[in-house]
Amino acid sequence: MSTNNFYLDMNGNAIDLFDEVDVPSPNDSDIHNFEFTGLVDGFRNGNVLVVDGDCDVFEIEPERLELHIED
């Protein structure tokens, strides 16, 4: 779990370093262009740092993310 259990996804699941998360479609304040699955690289200012497949890092509010679970 994260250091202080503060980072919970939209379903209330704890987000940990190196978890795969689904990032939603962008809203007006986002800099990403589409939804994607990325890797949690860290935490900053109450947000989660998510790395995409091109190694770009995005800072996303944890409650907008969902842990990626493969069927």
N, C-alpha and C positions, 0 to 999 in steps of 0.2 A: 504494500500500500504506500501511498505517498506519505511524506514525512509527517503530516499532521491530519491525514484523512479528510482534508478539506476539498479535494478535487473529486467530485462525483459527477457521473455522466447523467444524461436525461432520464435514465431509469433508476438512478440512485446507487449505481455500482461504482466502487472506488476505482479511480484511474491511477495506474502505476506507470512508472518509468518503463519504457520499451513495450507498452501495450499497443496493439493495433486498434485504431479507432476510426469510425466512419465520420467524416466531416460533411456537414450538410451543404446544400446549395448556398451560394453567397447571399448575404443581405447587403444593404446599401453601404455599410461601413467596412465590409470585408475586402481584402485585396486578392483573394483567390477567385478563380473564374468559374469553377464547377465543383460539384461534390467529388470526394475522393476518399480512399482509405489510406491512412498514414500511420506513422510510428511516433509515439510520444517520446520526445527528446528532452523534455524538462518542463519546468513550471516557472512562471514569472508574473508578478502583479496580479495574482489570483486567476491567471489564465494558464492554459496548457499550450506548450510549444509542440507543434506537430510537423513532421517532415514528410513531404510528398515523394513520389517516385523520381522526381528530378532533383532531389536534395534541397528543395526550397523549404524554408521554415515559416510557418504561420502561427500566430498567437490567437487562440480561439477560446471563447468562454466554455468552461467545462460542461455546463448544462446543455450546450448545443451539440455536444459530441455523444456518440454511442459506441460502447465497446464492440469491436468487430468479432463476431462469432461465426465460424464457418460451420456449415451443416455437414 
